[in-house]
């Protein structure tokens, strides 16, 4: 079923439930203009938008099994679902490793001394592990940026990967060469702050359509970025960063559950493409 027929069916289901457009969008966390354009047949909505609408309207999967969405939208949820599940797990592992890494880095900074050579190898392996799992974790946000057509989210996910890679490689080189990098810490704090502020902005932008969780994530990211940018509050910023990253993991889990084909209200499965 293609536009405008899809929009017409959504209009019929909405009226059958006795809902106004305003009541529907409030429950779906999308804006009124979006539902107006969908019902008017002006746009082909994204998979997640349609799914959210159908959940609110309590439309059974069998009622929409003849829907025909564009090929890109049909293939997207299956691929994205796998990424979200994988990145969610990677995010948990990354967070555990990052906490250990942060404790060691703070100790090294305060004591300004190195440990044994054997510890140096452990430190290097730990740092590289953190980088690998961070990339796997952050890759999901690049995918979400694609799914939600949010260029800023995609770009900042890439910038975060590059910045984190540069910081971790610098930490490894610094440890082995014993260089005092106070000025480097100041620079990285400012750069990290700017990147996290922009990264957070992308979630706040999506919150207009995606709802409360994106507001929470965006606010925590903004607090993290501002803390780093002040430099003075960079160390407390590490705490905010941990809370922010926990919220990102929660967000990934929520998006994974929404896109899961096991969800009884999901009308697209990994084994079937509507004809």
N, C-alpha and C positions, 0 to 999 in steps of 0.2 A: 504494500500500500504506500504510494508515494504522495508527496505534497501535490495539491492541497488536500487530498483525501485524508491523510494522516491528521492534519490540523482539524478537519471537520469531525473526525471520530473523537479527538480529544475534547472538542467543543461539546459534542453530544454526551460524552461520559461526564464531563464537568456539570452540565446542566442536570443530568440524571441524578447526580449527587446533591443537587441544590446549592452548589457553590458559586460564588461570584469569582471573577478573575482575581480580584484582590485577595480573597480568602484562599484561593488556590496557591498563588505565588507566595503568600506568607508561610504556608505549610511546606512549600517546595524549596524555599530560600532562593528564589529567582525573582527577577524584576518583572513588573507588569508589562513593560514593553516587549519583553521576550515572549510571554504567553500570548500577547496580542498578535505578534508576528507569526507565531506557530499556528494559532487557530485561523489566521487569515491566509495561511498557505504561502507566506512570503519567504520563509526559510525552512531548511531541513535541519531540525534540532540535533544536537549531539546525543550520543547514546545515553550518557549519564543524565542529561536533562529529561529525555523521554522517560527513562527509568524512574526518576524521582517523581515525575508527574503521575505515572501509572501506579506507583506505590500509594500516593495520597488518594487517588481515585479508586483504589482497591480493585483494579482491573486484573482479572485472572489471566495467567499466561496463555491459556488456550484461546482466550478472546482476541489475542493479538498475534497468534502464531502465523497469520497470513501477512503480517506487516513486512514490507520490503524497504529496508533502509539501504542507504548507499553502501557499496562494498567496503569502503574505507571505514565506515562506522561499524560495520558488522565484524570486521577482523580486528578492530582496535581493542575492544574489551578483553578478548582472550589473551592477546599479546600483553596488554597492560596489566591484566590480572596476574600473570606469571611474574612480571617485573616487580609488582607491588609486594607479592608474597616473598620473593627472593630478597628484595631490598629491605623489607621489614625485618627479616631474620639478620641480614647483614648489619642493619642499624643497631640492633641489640648487641651484637658482638662488638661492633665498633665502639659503642658507648662504654662498654665494660673496659675495653682496652684503652680508650681515651682517658678514663678516670685514673687508671693506673699510670698512664703516661704523664698526666698533669701533676700527680703527686710527686713523681720522680723529677719532673722538670722544675717544680717549685723548690724541691730540696736542693737540686743542683744550683739553682739560681741563688738561694739563700746562703748555702755553704761555700759557693764559688770554688768547688773542688771536684775532681774527678774520682771515680771509683776504680776498681781493678780492671785489668784488660778484659778479663772474662765477662765482667759486667758490661763492658763496652759492646761486646757482641750481642748480649741480651738486649741492650738498649737499642741497638741498630735494628735487630729483628722486630722488636716491639714497635718502633717507629714505622717501619715499612709495612707491618701488619695493619697498623692504624690507617695508613694511607690507602692500602688496598680496600679495606672494608668501608672506609669513608667514600671512596669512589663508587663502590657498589651501592652504598646507601644513597648517595646524592644523585646517582643516575636515575633513580625513580622520579625525582622532581623534574629532571629534564623530560622524562616521559609524560609526566602530568602536564608540563608546559605544552607539549605537543597535543595532548588530548584536549586541553582547555583553550588551545590557541593563544597561549600567553607567552609572548616572545621574551618578556623580561624574566620570567621564571626560568626559561630555558637558558638564556644567556648567563644569568647569575649562578645557576647550577654549575655551568662550565667554569665560570670565574672562581667559584668556591673550590672546585677540584684543583685548578691550577694553583691558586693561592696556597691551599693546604699542602699540595705537593712541594711547592717552593719552600714553605716554612719547615716542613719535616726534613727535607734534604739539607737545609741550612743547619738545623739542629744536629743532624748526624755529623756533618763536616765540622761544626763548631766543637762538638764533644771531642772528636778525635784530634783536632788541631789545637784545642785549648784557647780559642780566641775570645776576647771580651766583646760581647755583642750588645751592650746596653743600647747603643744608638739603633742597632738593628731591631731590637725589641720595640722601641718607640715607633719606628717606621711600620713594622708589621702590625702593631696595634691600631694605628691609623688606617692602614689599608684594609685590615680585617673589619674594622668598624664600618667603613664605607660600603664594603661588599655586603655585610649582614644587613645594613639599613636598606639597601636596594633589594636584597633577597626578601626581606620582610615586607617591603612595599608590594611585591608581586602577590603575596598572600592576602594583604589587605585589599588589593584590587579585586581579587577573586572572591572575597568575602561577600561582595554584593550579590553574587549568584550562588556561592557555595555555603554561606551561613556562618554560624557562631564559631565553629572550630577554627576556621580560617582567620577570624578576627583575633582569637586567642593566640594562635601561632604567629600571626603578624605582629601583635603587640609585644610578645616575648622576644621575637627577633629584633624588633626596633629597640627594645630596652638593652638587648645584648650589644647591638651595633653602637648605640650611643655611649654605652659604658666603655667600650674599647676606644672609641674616638676621643674620649676625654683623657685617655692615657692614665690619669690618676686613679681611675676606677677600673683599670684593666684587670687587676686580680679579682675583684668582686665580679667582674664581667665573666670570668670563667664559671662562676656559679650560675649566672644567668644563662650562659651558653649551654650548660648541662641541662637546665630546665627546658630551654628552647629545643634542644635536640630530643629530649623525651617527648615533648609535644609533637615534634615532627614524626617520631615513630608512631605515636598514637594516631596521628592524621593518616599515615600510610596504612595502618591497620583498618581504619574506618573506610578508606577508599577501596582497600582490598575486599572488605566485606560487601561493599556496595556493588563492586564489579564482579563478584564471585558468581559463577554459573550455578553454584549450589543454592544460591538464594532462591527461594520459591517464587519470588516475584520477578526474577530475572527472565526476560523474554528472549534472550539470545544465549545459546549454549556454545561450547567449544566444538561440538560435533555436528552442529546444524547451522546452515545458512538458509534463511527464509527464501522461498522461491516466489 
